[in-house]
Amino acid sequence: MNTTNNFNSELVNPIYTSRNQWICFMLVFIILWSISFLLWFQVEIDKTILFSLNNSHFNHTLLILNTFFSHYGMPTILAIYLCYLIFSLKSNEMKKGRPIFLLIIFSFAVAGITGDILKEIFDRARPIVKYSNEIRFLTNPKTPSFPSGHAVKSVAFVIPFLFYAEYKGGFHFWIKGILTFIALMVCFARIFLGAHYLSDVLAGIGWALICLPLSVLLSNKVLKRMSYKKLNIATKVWIIIYLALIIYLILM
């Protein structure tokens, strides 16, 4: 009993990021955005990639697969996290890893909101506007194209777990692989379905990475002086948030 009380009163460890990690995130962001602008201004390259993926390999099976990942990829990622949160309420082994799920919420919020603002700033026309009679469109979004919102948000959901989750072992390694696969398929599906150019998607991935430092900072502000007893209460709140996000992403 005393051991449990001591654990509950113990302060939650902050999410630590090394200087080298920040530098790597910055470099990847610069590289991806440089490639994105190069593709954007070299219009024929972006167009060729879009046409190749959208027309040349179009069949019913790929249509179903890519439509699934485009619409249900992010809810699937969140459903996996929701299972982690629920199991962490009972599993002592999983309790200390729970702060990562707060970081994931901040990562989605920071990258998603700022990414949507960037869309309005760059105001790039969607492929459906420029090539309405030349390629197949399986989705008809109304917002501008650059950067891809699906790419920003799906990668923002996954990268905190990949880089900061304390869970170790073969099972968690495979979960990370599955999450990475889903996020990449969401990105690919947006090009396949004619919603985005490759440059939009690469910019979205880069933006999710560059927003991670601010997300870590905000998470640590909340976690500062939080005990594991308070974390138990917070976890139940996060479960509700994840459920709400799943419903929202399915209906949007």
Secondary structure, DSSP 8 states (H G I E B T S, - for coil): -HHHHHHHHSB-------HHHHHHHHHHHHHHHHHHHHHHHSHHHHHHHHHIIIIIT--HHHHHHHHHHHHHHHHHHHHHHHHHHHHHTT-HHHHTTTHHHHHHHHHHHHHHHHHHHHHHHH----HHHHSTTTS--S----S--SS-HHHHHHHHHHHHHHHH----SHHHHHHHHHHHHHHHHHHHHHHHTTS--HHHHHHHHHHHHHTHHHHHHHHHHHHTT-BHHHHHHHHHHHHHHHHHHHHHHHH-
